[in-house]
Amino acid sequence: MEPLFLKPVFKERIWGGTALKEQFGYEIDGGQVGECWAISAHPNGASAVENGLYKGMALDLLWRERPELFGNPEGEVFPLLTKILDANMDLSVQVHPDDTYAKANENGELGKTECWYIIDCKEGAEMIFGHNARTKEELVSHIQEGTWDNLLRRVKIKPGDFFYVPSGTIHALCEGTLVLETQQSSDTTYRVYDYGRRDEAGNLRELHLDKAIHVTRVPHEDTTVAPRIEENGVYKITMFVECDFFTIYKWDVSGTAPFSLNGKYHLASVIEGDGALLKNGRNYPLKKGNHFILPAGFGEFEITGNCELIVSHP
């Protein structure tokens, strides 16, 4: 029983930048890398195990062939996807479907409820979160008339903020934001508005207005996040959200902290600092930018050092 460290998959995006290379030290070619698919079993970018008995095995294959590592789950697909996003420019305004709509309209894909932890952002940064339409007719009218300033709600953000983004929520990260995203394992996005940007061929990027209007929740309802905190001097555990799809924590370790995970498998990403995971006399170094899975029933272990991790489980 050992942690499964994973090799990320990187995606170039029109809005990407260089923060993933500069802040995390990833070896990346290209100057517009917007997404690090850090823990992924999605067919559009599956990460591979970097250590131990399963070294070189893609996570989707591991899920199918060694289900005991994940507690013998019932689902056919690995349910979560962890990303780091570098929004060097504004992302398109978008919305995601729920499971029912995606299954019927996107070849059986999962829906996409997600959440964001703001790792870093420029001073005065903001994001688009929700809309002001009171009815579907009002939503359609704003979209058709292009009255985006009246429709879209903007929220100021700062490092350390956490946002829960259920399916059906209109949203967009804005320029100068670095985010860790935990989401359902889905690559389905409906663009609502894209600032008139064009692709490499000079064509306006595709919008998906009919689907977007259908799945958008009207009126918008803010989702309240009330973190629960447990601390003992060497660690602080903050639970941000617990929903049908995932539970999200932040572990702040300063010293040598004991942990015990006897149930579900956990996904973990080191977002700051360094240290080591200690188990059964073995030392697994941890550094900023590492991503790993602790298998189901991982048991007792320690994390030592000074580091911050975002941790999740289904």
SERO-4910 file (N, C-alpha, C, O; in steps of 0.05 Angstrom, whole numbers):
BEGIN
 pado doro    nc1    nc2    nc3   cac1   cac2   cac3    cc1    cc2    cc3    oc1    oc2    oc3
  Met    A     17    -24      0      0      0      0     18     25      0     31     30     20
  Glu    A     18     39    -22     34     64    -24     19     85    -40      0     78    -55
  Pro    A     26    110    -36     13    131    -52     19    128    -82     41    118    -89
  Leu    A      0    135    -98      3    134   -127      8    162   -138    -11    177   -141
  Phe    A     33    169   -144     39    195   -155     33    194   -185     38    174   -199
  Leu    A     23    217   -196     13    218   -223     27    239   -240     34    260   -230
  Lys    A     31    233   -265     43    251   -284     21    267   -298      4    256   -311
  Pro    A     21    294   -295      0    310   -306      0    311   -337     21    305   -350
  Val    A    -23    318   -348    -26    323   -377    -31    353   -380    -48    364   -366
  Phe    A    -17    366   -399    -19    395   -402    -34    401   -428    -31    388   -448
  Lys    A    -51    422   -427    -68    430   -449    -63    459   -456    -65    477   -439
  Glu    A    -56    464   -482    -54    492   -491    -82    503   -494   -100    490   -504
  Arg    A    -85    528   -486   -111    542   -489   -106    571   -499    -85    582   -493
  Ile    A   -125    582   -513   -122    609   -523   -118    629   -501   -106    650   -505
  Trp    A   -128    623   -477   -127    641   -454   -104    633   -435   -101    646   -414
  Gly    A    -88    613   -442    -67    604   -423    -43    622   -423    -40    640   -439
  Gly    A    -24    616   -404      0    632   -400     24    614   -393     27    592   -403
  Thr    A     40    625   -375     65    611   -367     66    605   -337     87    597   -327
  Ala    A     45    611   -322     45    608   -293     50    579   -284     62    575   -263
  Leu    A     40    560   -299     43    532   -291     73    525   -291     82    510   -273
  Lys    A     88    534   -310    116    530   -311    131    546   -291    149    536   -277
  Glu    A    124    571   -288    138    589   -270    133    584   -241    152    585   -225
  Gln    A    109    578   -234    102    575   -205    105    546   -195    110    541   -172
  Phe    A    102    526   -213    103    498   -205    127    483   -216    132    461   -208
  Gly    A    142    496   -233    166    483   -244    161    460   -263    179    444   -268
  Tyr    A    137    459   -274    132    437   -293    148    441   -319    152    464   -328
  Glu    A    157    419   -330    172    420   -355    151    421   -378    140    400   -385
  Ile    A    147    445   -388    125    449   -408    137    462   -433    152    481   -431
  Asp    A    130    452   -456    136    465   -481    111    481   -490     88    472   -487
  Gly    A    116    505   -500     94    522   -509     88    544   -489     94    541   -465
  Gly    A     77    566   -499     74    589   -483     45    596   -475     41    615   -460
  Gln    A     26    580   -483     -2    585   -476    -15    560   -464    -36    552   -473
  Val    A     -2    550   -444    -13    526   -430    -32    535   -409    -24    548   -390
  Gly    A    -57    528   -412    -78    538   -394    -87    518   -373    -96    526   -352
  Glu    A    -83    492   -379    -94    472   -361    -73    450   -355    -60    440   -373
  Cys    A    -71    443   -330    -56    420   -321    -77    400   -311    -90    404   -291
  Trp    A    -81    378   -326    -99    357   -318    -82    339   -299    -68    321   -308
  Ala    A    -84    344   -273    -65    333   -254    -72    305   -246    -55    287   -244
  Ile    A    -98    300   -240   -107    273   -233   -131    268   -251   -153    278   -245
  Ser    A   -127    252   -272   -147    249   -292   -148    221   -303   -127    209   -309
  Ala    A   -172    210   -306   -176    185   -320   -194    190   -344   -205    171   -356
  His    A   -198    215   -352   -215    221   -374   -202    214   -400   -177    218   -403
  Pro    A   -216    204   -420   -203    196   -445   -190    219   -460   -173    214   -477
  Asn    A   -198    243   -455   -185    266   -468   -158    274   -455   -145    293   -464
  Gly    A   -150    260   -435   -124    265   -422   -120    251   -396   -124    262   -375
  Ala    A   -113    225   -398   -110    209   -374    -81    211   -363    -62    209   -379
  Ser    A    -78    216   -338    -52    217   -325    -42    189   -319    -58    170   -316
  Ala    A    -16    186   -317     -4    159   -313     11    158   -286     21    179   -277
  Val    A     12    135   -274     25    131   -249     56    133   -253     66    123   -273
  Glu    A     69    147   -235     98    152   -238    115    135   -220    140    136   -222
  Asn    A    104    120   -202    120    105   -182    109     78   -176     85     72   -182
  Gly    A    125     61   -165    116     36   -153    108     14   -173    115     14   -196
  Leu    A     92     -4   -163     84    -28   -178     69    -21   -204     70    -36   -223
  Tyr    A     54      1   -204     37      8   -227     49     30   -244     35     43   -259
  Lys    A     75     34   -241     88     56   -257     83     53   -286     86     31   -298
  Gly    A     75     75   -299     69     76   -328     40     69   -335     32     73   -358
  Met    A     25     59   -316     -3     52   -322    -21     77   -320    -19     92   -301
  Ala    A    -37     81   -341    -56    103   -341    -78     99   -320    -86     76   -314
  Leu    A    -87    121   -309   -107    119   -287   -133    106   -295   -145     91   -279
  Asp    A   -142    110   -320   -167     97   -328   -163     67   -329   -182     52   -322
  Leu    A   -140     58   -338   -135     29   -339   -133     18   -310   -143     -4   -305
  Leu    A   -119     32   -293   -116     24   -265   -144     21   -252   -149      2   -237
  Trp    A   -161     40   -258   -188     40   -247   -203     14   -255   -218      2   -239
  Arg    A   -199      6   -280   -214    -18   -290   -201    -44   -280   -215    -63   -273
  Glu    A   -174    -45   -278   -161    -70   -273   -154    -75   -243   -151    -98   -235
  Arg    A   -153    -54   -228   -147    -57   -199   -168    -42   -182   -160    -24   -167
  Pro    A   -193    -49   -184   -214    -35   -170   -211    -35   -140   -222    -17   -126
  Glu    A   -197    -55   -129   -193    -56   -100   -178    -32    -90   -182    -24    -66
  Leu    A   -161    -19   -106   -147      5    -98   -166     28    -92   -159     46    -78
  Phe    A   -190     26   -104   -210     48   -101   -234     39    -85   -256     51    -87
  Gly    A   -232     17    -71   -254      7    -54   -275     -8    -70   -298     -9    -61
  Asn    A   -267    -20    -93   -286    -35   -110   -311    -19   -116   -333    -27   -108
  Pro    A   -308      4   -129   -331     22   -134   -350     10   -155   -343     -7   -170
  Glu    A   -375     20   -155   -395     11   -173   -393     26   -200   -401     14   -221
  Gly    A   -383     51   -201   -383     67   -225   -364     56   -246   -343     44   -239
  Glu    A   -371     60   -271   -355     50   -293   -331     68   -298   -310     59   -308
  Val    A   -333     94   -291   -311    113   -296   -302    126   -270   -318    130   -252
  Phe    A   -276    132   -269   -265    147   -247   -280    173   -245   -281    188   -265
  Pro    A   -291    180   -222   -312    202   -222   -301    230   -221   -316    249   -226
  Leu    A   -275    234   -213   -265    261   -208   -243    268   -227   -230    251   -239
  Leu    A   -238    294   -229   -216    305   -245   -205    329   -231   -220    348   -225
  Thr    A   -179    329   -225   -166    352   -213   -150    367   -234   -134    355   -248
  Lys    A   -153    393   -235   -139    410   -254   -126    434   -239   -135    441   -218
  Ile    A   -105    445   -252    -96    472   -245   -100    489   -270    -91    481   -291
  Leu    A   -113    512   -267   -119    529   -290   -103    555   -287   -103    568   -266
  Asp    A    -90    563   -309    -76    588   -311    -92    607   -329    -89    605   -354
  Ala    A   -108    624   -318   -124    643   -334   -107    668   -339   -110    688   -324
  Asn    A    -91    667   -359    -75    690   -367    -92    711   -381    -85    735   -382
  Met    A   -114    702   -392   -135    720   -404   -162    710   -394   -164    689   -382
  Asp    A   -183    726   -399   -210    718   -391   -218    692   -405   -214    690   -429
  Leu    A   -229    674   -390   -240    650   -402   -268    657   -414   -280    677   -406
  Ser    A   -277    640   -432   -304    644   -442   -325    641   -420   -320    626   -400
  Val    A   -347    656   -422   -369    652   -404   -383    626   -411   -390    622   -435
  Gln    A   -387    609   -392   -396    582   -398   -415    571   -377   -418    583   -355
  Val    A   -426    548   -383   -444    534   -364   -441    504   -370   -436    497   -393
  His    A   -446    487   -350   -443    459   -353   -469    444   -347   -485    454   -331
  Pro    A   -474    422   -361   -499    407   -356   -497    389   -331   -475    385   -320
  Asp    A   -520    380   -321   -520    360   -300   -518    332   -312   -516    329   -336
  Asp    A   -517    311   -295   -513    284   -304   -535    275   -324   -530    262   -344
  Thr    A   -560    282   -317   -582    273   -334   -581    284   -362   -584    269   -381
  Tyr    A   -576    310   -364   -575    323   -391   -550    313   -406   -552    308   -430
  Ala    A   -527    311   -393   -503    303   -406   -505    274   -416   -497    268   -439
  Lys    A   -516    257   -400   -519    229   -408   -536    226   -434   -531    210   -451
  Ala    A   -557    243   -435   -575    241   -458   -565    255   -483   -572    248   -505
  Asn    A   -548    276   -479   -541    293   -501   -511    293   -508   -503    305   -528
  Glu    A   -494    281   -491   -465    282   -495   -453    254   -494   -432    250   -482
  Asn    A   -466    235   -507   -455    208   -510   -449    195   -483   -428    181   -481
  Gly    A   -466    199   -464   -463    186   -438   -443    199   -419   -437    188   -398
  Glu    A   -432    223   -426   -414    237   -408   -427    243   -381   -451    244   -379
  Leu    A   -410    246   -361   -420    256   -336   -426    286   -338   -416    299   -356
  Gly    A   -443    296   -321   -447    324   -318   -422    337   -306   -402    324   -302
  Lys    A   -424    363   -301   -400    376   -291   -407    396   -269   -412    420   -274
  Thr    A   -407    386   -244   -406    404   -221   -377    406   -213   -362    386   -213
  Glu    A   -368    430   -206   -340    434   -200   -336    454   -177   -356    465   -167
  Cys    A   -311    458   -169   -305    478   -149   -277    489   -154   -261    476   -166
  Trp    A   -273    513   -143   -247    527   -148   -235    535   -121   -248    546   -104
  Tyr    A   -209    530   -118   -193    542    -97   -174    562   -110   -158    554   -128
  Ile    A   -175    587   -102   -159    607   -115   -131    606   -103   -126    614    -80
  Ile    A   -112    595   -119    -84    593   -110    -71    621   -110    -57    628    -91
  Asp    A    -75    636   -131    -63    662   -134    -79    678   -153    -93    667   -170
  Cys    A    -78    704   -151    -92    722   -171    -80    750   -168    -68    757   -148
  Lys    A    -83    765   -189    -73    793   -188    -90    809   -170   -113    802   -164
  Glu    A    -80    832   -161    -95    849   -144   -120    860   -158   -118    868   -181
  Gly    A   -142    859   -144   -167    868   -156   -180    848   -175   -199    856   -189
  Ala    A   -170    824   -176   -181    804   -194   -210    798   -188   -220    802   -165
  Glu    A   -224    788   -208   -252    781   -205   -259    757   -222   -243    748   -239
  Met    A   -282    746   -218   -292    725   -235   -322    730   -241   -335    745   -226
  Ile    A   -332    717   -261   -361    718   -267   -373    694   -254   -365    671   -258
  Phe    A   -394    699   -238   -407    678   -222   -436    684   -220   -445    699   -203
  Gly    A   -452    671   -238   -480    675   -238   -490    697   -257   -474    708   -272
  His    A   -516    702   -256   -528    721   -274   -551    735   -260   -559    728   -238
  Asn    A   -563    755   -273   -584    772   -261   -611    767   -273   -630    780   -266
  Ala    A   -614    748   -292   -640    743   -304   -659    730   -284   -651    712   -269
  Arg    A   -684    739   -285   -704    728   -267   -720    706   -280   -732    689   -266
  Thr    A   -720    705   -307   -735    684   -321   -718    675   -345   -699    688   -352
  Lys    A   -726    652   -357   -712    643   -381   -715    663   -403   -697    667   -419
  Glu    A   -739    675   -405   -744    695   -426   -725    718   -423   -715    729   -443
  Glu    A   -720    727   -399   -702    749   -394   -673    741   -400   -658    757   -411
  Leu    A   -666    716   -394   -639    706   -401   -635    706   -431   -615    716   -440
  Val    A   -655    696   -446   -653    695   -475   -651    723   -486   -635    728   -505
  Ser    A   -666    742   -476   -666    769   -485   -638    782   -482   -628    795   -500
  His    A   -626    779   -459   -599    790   -454   -579    778   -473   -563    792   -484
  Ile    A   -581    751   -478   -562    738   -496   -565    748   -524   -546    754   -538
  Gln    A   -590    750   -533   -595    759   -561   -587    788   -565   -578    794   -587
  Glu    A   -591    804   -545   -584    833   -548   -555    839   -541   -546    861   -545
  Gly    A   -541    819   -529   -513    823   -522   -509    843   -499   -489    856   -497
  Thr    A   -529    844   -481   -526    862   -457   -513    847   -435   -524    843   -414
  Trp    A   -487    841   -439   -473    824   -421   -467    837   -394   -468    824   -373
  Asp    A   -462    863   -394   -457    877   -369   -481    877   -350   -478    877   -326
  Asn    A   -504    876   -362   -529    875   -345   -535    847   -337   -547    842   -316
  Leu    A   -527    827   -353   -534    800   -347   -515    787   -327   -524    774   -308
  Leu    A   -489    791   -331   -469    775   -316   -462    787   -289   -459    812   -287
  Arg    A   -459    771   -269   -452    780   -242   -422    776   -239   -411    755   -245
  Arg    A   -408    796   -229   -379    796   -224   -374    796   -195   -386    810   -179
  Val    A   -354    779   -186   -348    776   -158   -318    781   -154   -302    769   -169
  Lys    A   -310    797   -135   -282    801   -129   -271    776   -116   -285    762   -100
  Ile    A   -245    769   -122   -233    746   -110   -206    753    -99   -194    773   -106
  Lys    A   -195    735    -82   -168    738    -71   -157    710    -66   -173    690    -64
  Pro    A   -131    707    -63   -119    680    -57   -131    668    -32   -135    682    -12
  Gly    A   -137    642    -33   -149    629    -10   -179    626    -11   -191    612      5
  Asp    A   -192    641    -30   -221    638    -33   -228    611    -45   -212    599    -59
  Phe    A   -252    602    -38   -262    577    -48   -290    581    -59   -307    595    -46
  Phe    A   -296    570    -83   -322    573    -95   -333    546   -104   -319    530   -117
  Tyr    A   -358    540    -97   -372    516   -106   -389    524   -129   -405    542   -128
  Val    A   -386    509   -152   -399    517   -177   -416    493   -187   -406    476   -202
  Pro    A   -441    491   -178   -458    469   -187   -464    471   -217   -462    493   -229
  Ser    A   -470    448   -229   -479    448   -257   -502    468   -260   -518    471   -242
  Gly    A   -503    480   -283   -525    500   -288   -518    528   -280   -534    546   -283
  Thr    A   -493    532   -270   -484    559   -261   -468    572   -283   -448    561   -291
  Ile    A   -476    595   -292   -460    611   -311   -436    621   -296   -438    632   -274
  His    A   -412    619   -309   -387    626   -294   -364    631   -314   -366    622   -337
  Ala    A   -343    643   -304   -319    646   -320   -297    657   -302   -301    676   -286
  Leu    A   -273    644   -303   -250    656   -291   -240    680   -308   -244    680   -333
  Cys    A   -228    699   -295   -219    723   -310   -189    726   -308   -176    712   -293
  Glu    A   -179    744   -323   -150    748   -327   -135    750   -300   -144    763   -282
  Gly    A   -112    736   -299    -94    739   -276   -102    721   -253    -98    729   -230
  Thr    A   -112    697   -259   -121    679   -238   -109    651   -241   -108    640   -263
  Leu    A    -99    640   -219    -88    613   -218   -105    597   -199   -107    604   -175
  Val    A   -117    575   -208   -138    561   -193   -134    531   -193   -126    520   -214
  Leu    A   -138    518   -171   -141    489   -170   -171    483   -172   -187    492   -155
  Glu    A   -178    467   -192   -205    459   -196   -209    430   -191   -194    413   -201
  Thr    A   -229    423   -175   -238    396   -172   -266    394   -185   -283    410   -179
  Gln    A   -270    374   -202   -295    372   -217   -302    343   -222   -286    325   -218
  Gln    A   -327    339   -230   -334    313   -241   -317    308   -266   -308    327   -279
  Ser    A   -312    283   -272   -295    276   -295   -310    279   -321   -322    260   -331
  Ser    A   -311    304   -330   -326    311   -354   -311    332   -369   -297    349   -357
  Asp    A   -313    332   -396   -301    352   -412   -322    367   -429   -317    377   -451
  Thr    A   -346    369   -418   -369    382   -431   -373    410   -421   -378    415   -398
  Thr    A   -370    429   -440   -373    457   -433   -390    471   -455   -385    467   -478
  Tyr    A   -409    486   -447   -426    502   -465   -418    531   -463   -422    544   -443
  Arg    A   -407    542   -485   -399    570   -486   -424    587   -490   -440    582   -508
  Val    A   -426    608   -474   -447    628   -476   -438    653   -489   -452    665   -506
  Tyr    A   -413    661   -483   -402    686   -494   -372    684   -493   -360    674   -474
  Asp    A   -358    694   -515   -329    691   -516   -315    716   -526   -294    715   -538
  Tyr    A   -327    739   -521   -314    765   -526   -307    769   -556   -290    785   -563
  Gly    A   -320    754   -574   -315    756   -602   -287    745   -610   -277    753   -631
  Arg    A   -276    727   -594   -249    717   -601   -251    697   -624   -271    684   -629
  Arg    A   -228    695   -639   -227    677   -662   -206    656   -657   -187    660   -641
  Asp    A   -209    633   -670   -190    611   -667   -166    616   -686   -165    637   -699
  Glu    A   -148    596   -687   -124    600   -703   -130    603   -733   -114    614   -748
  Ala    A   -153    593   -742   -160    595   -770   -175    621   -776   -183    627   -798
  Gly    A   -179    638   -755   -192    663   -759   -222    662   -756   -236    682   -762
  Asn    A   -233    639   -748   -262    637   -745   -270    643   -716   -256    638   -697
  Leu    A   -294    655   -714   -305    659   -687   -308    632   -673   -317    613   -684
  Arg    A   -300    631   -647   -302    606   -633   -331    599   -628   -348    616   -624
  Glu    A   -336    573   -630   -363    562   -629   -377    569   -602   -365    567   -581
  Leu    A   -402    577   -604   -419    580   -580   -439    557   -580   -444    544   -601
  His    A   -452    552   -557   -470    530   -554   -495    540   -540   -503    531   -519
  Leu    A   -508    560   -553   -529    576   -539   -554    560   -533   -565    562   -511
  Asp    A   -563    543   -551   -587    528   -545   -584    510   -521   -601    509   -503
  Lys    A   -562    495   -520   -556    477   -498   -552    493   -472   -561    486   -451
  Ala    A   -537    515   -475   -531    532   -451   -556    543   -439   -559    542   -414
  Ile    A   -574    553   -455   -599    564   -445   -615    542   -431   -628    547   -411
  His    A   -615    519   -443   -631    497   -432   -621    489   -404   -638    484   -386
  Val    A   -595    488   -400   -585    478   -374   -580    499   -353   -577    492   -330
  Thr    A   -581    525   -360   -576    546   -341   -598    548   -320   -622    548   -327
  Arg    A   -591    548   -295   -610    551   -274   -619    580   -272   -603    598   -270
  Val    A   -645    584   -272   -657    611   -271   -679    611   -250   -697    594   -251
  Pro    A   -679    630   -231   -658    650   -227   -633    637   -215   -634    615   -204
  His    A   -611    652   -216   -586    643   -203   -590    642   -173   -602    660   -161
  Glu    A   -579    622   -160   -579    620   -131   -550    617   -122   -536    599   -130
  Asp    A   -542    635   -104   -515    633    -93   -513    608    -76   -531    601    -61
  Thr    A   -490    595    -78   -484    571    -62   -467    580    -38   -445    591    -42
  Thr    A   -477    575    -15   -463    583      9   -443    562     18   -450    539     21
  Val    A   -418    570     22   -398    552     32   -391    560     60   -383    583     66
  Ala    A   -394    542     79   -388    547    107   -366    527    116   -373    505    125
  Pro    A   -341    534    113   -319    516    120   -320    506    149   -327    522    167
  Arg    A   -312    481    153   -309    470    180   -280    465    184   -266    453    167
  Ile    A   -269    473    207   -240    472    212   -234    454    236   -247    456    257
  Glu    A   -214    437    233   -203    421    254   -173    426    255   -159    425    235
  Glu    A   -162    433    279   -133    438    281   -123    429    308   -137    428    328
  Asn    A    -96    422    307    -84    412    332    -56    422    337    -41    411    353
  Gly    A    -48    443    323    -21    454    327     -1    447    305     15    464    298
  Val    A     -3    423    294     15    415    272      0    413    246     12    412    224
  Tyr    A    -26    413    247    -41    413    222    -67    428    226    -77    431    248
  Lys    A    -78    439    204   -104    450    203   -119    438    179   -109    440    157
  Ile    A   -142    425    184   -157    413    163   -183    430    159   -199    433    178
  Thr    A   -186    441    136   -210    457    129   -226    441    109   -217    435     87
  Met    A   -251    434    117   -269    422     98   -286    444     86   -302    457     99
  Phe    A   -283    447     59   -298    469     46   -326    461     38   -345    477     43
  Val    A   -329    438     26   -356    430     16   -358    400     16   -339    385     13
  Glu    A   -383    391     21   -389    362     20   -415    360      4   -436    370     13
  Cys    A   -414    348    -20   -438    346    -37   -440    318    -48   -425    300    -41
  Asp    A   -459    314    -67   -464    288    -78   -440    277    -94   -437    253    -98
  Phe    A   -423    296   -104   -402    288   -122   -374    287   -110   -357    271   -118
  Phe    A   -369    303    -90   -342    304    -78   -343    319    -51   -362    334    -45
  Thr    A   -323    313    -35   -317    328    -11   -289    340    -14   -271    326    -22
  Ile    A   -286    366     -7   -261    380    -12   -250    391     14   -264    403     30
  Tyr    A   -224    386     18   -209    395     42   -185    411     34   -175    409     11
  Lys    A   -175    427     52   -148    437     51   -133    428     76   -142    432     98
  Trp    A   -110    416     72    -92    408     94    -69    427     95    -54    430     76
  Asp    A    -66    440    118    -43    457    123    -26    443    144    -35    439    167
  Val    A     -2    436    136     16    421    154     40    438    162     53    450    144
  Ser    A     46    439    187     70    453    197     82    436    220     75    440    243
  Gly    A    100    419    212    112    400    232    108    372    222    110    366    198
  Thr    A    102    353    240     96    326    233     68    319    242     62    318    266
  Ala    A     50    314    223     22    312    228     13    283    223     18    272    201
  Pro    A     -1    270    242    -12    243    238    -39    244    224    -55    261    229
  Phe    A    -43    225    206    -68    222    192    -76    192    192    -59    175    194
  Ser    A   -102    187    189   -111    160    186   -135    160    167   -156    173    173
  Leu    A   -132    145    145   -153    144    125   -161    115    121   -147    100    107
  Asn    A   -182    106    133   -190     78    132   -213     72    113   -221     49    111
  Gly    A   -223     93    100   -246     89     83   -239     94     54   -224     79     41
  Lys    A   -250    116     43   -249    121     14   -220    129      5   -204    138     21
  Tyr    A   -215    125    -21   -190    135    -32   -192    166    -33   -213    177    -35
  His    A   -168    178    -32   -166    207    -32   -148    217    -54   -128    204    -60
  Leu    A   -155    240    -66   -138    253    -86   -125    277    -71   -138    291    -56
  Ala    A    -99    282    -77    -85    303    -62    -66    318    -82    -53    305    -99
  Ser    A    -65    344    -78    -47    361    -94    -33    380    -76    -45    394    -59
  Val    A     -6    381    -78     10    399    -62     11    426    -77     22    429    -99
  Ile    A     -1    447    -64     -3    473    -77     17    493    -67     21    514    -78
  Glu    A     31    486    -44     51    504    -33     69    489    -14     60    470     -1
  Gly    A     95    496    -13    113    485      6    124    458     -3    120    449    -25
  Asp    A    137    444     17    147    417     12    148    402     38    145    413     60
  Gly    A    153    376     36    155    359     59    157    330     51    171    324     31
  Ala    A    145    312     66    146    284     59    122    270     71    112    278     91
  Leu    A    114    248     57     94    230     68    109    206     79    124    193     64
  Leu    A    103    198    104    117    176    117     97    154    123     76    158    135
  Lys    A    105    130    113     87    107    119    104     81    118    120     77    100
  Asn    A    101     65    139    115     39    140    145     41    136    157     25    122
  Gly    A    157     62    148    185     65    146    195     77    120    219     80    116
  Arg    A    176     83    101    184     94     75    178    124     75    160    134     87
  Asn    A    195    138     60    193    167     58    187    175     29    203    169     11
  Tyr    A    164    188     25    156    196     -2    158    227     -3    141    240      9
  Pro    A    178    239    -16    181    268    -17    157    281    -29    145    271    -49
  Leu    A    149    304    -18    127    320    -29    138    348    -36    153    359    -20
  Lys    A    131    358    -59    138    385    -66    115    398    -81     97    384    -92
  Lys    A    116    424    -82     95    439    -96     92    429   -125    111    426   -139
  Gly    A     67    422   -132     62    412   -159     59    382   -160     52    371   -181
  Asn    A     64    368   -138     59    339   -137     29    333   -134     14    348   -121
  His    A     20    311   -147     -7    302   -146     -7    272   -142      8    258   -155
  Phe    A    -24    263   -124    -24    234   -118    -51    225   -107    -67    241    -99
  Ile    A    -54    198   -108    -78    185    -97    -70    168    -74    -50    153    -76
  Leu    A    -84    169    -52    -81    151    -29   -103    130    -32   -126    136    -30
  Pro    A    -95    105    -38   -115     84    -43   -134     80    -19   -129     88      3
  Ala    A   -157     67    -25   -177     61     -5   -164     45     18   -149     26     13
  Gly    A   -171     52     43   -160     38     66   -131     43     70   -116     25     79
  Phe    A   -121     67     62    -92     72     64    -81     70     92    -58     65     96
  Gly    A    -98     75    112    -90     72    139    -75     95    151    -80    118    143
  Glu    A    -57     89    170    -43    110    184    -18    119    169     -3    102    158
  Phe    A    -12    145    170     12    156    158     17    183    170      0    193    185
  Glu    A     39    195    163     46    222    172     54    239    148     65    229    128
  Ile    A     49    265    151     60    284    132     77    303    149     68    314    169
  Thr    A    102    306    141    120    324    155    130    346    137    133    342    112
  Gly    A    136    369    148    145    392    133    127    416    136    112    418    155
  Asn    A    129    434    117    111    457    116     99    458     88    112    466     69
  Cys    A     74    450     86     62    448     60     31    451     62     19    448     83
  Glu    A     20    458     39     -9    461     36    -19    442     14     -7    441     -7
  Leu    A    -40    427     20    -51    408      1    -81    412     -2    -95    418     17
  Ile    A    -91    410    -27   -120    407    -31   -126    378    -35   -113    364    -52
  Val    A   -145    368    -19   -151    339    -18   -180    335    -24   -197    351    -15
  Ser    A   -187    314    -38   -215    308    -44   -220    278    -44   -202    262    -46
  His    A   -245    272    -41   -254    244    -46   -283    245    -56   -297    264    -51
  Pro    A   -291    224    -70   -319    223    -80   -339    218    -58   -363    217    -63
***
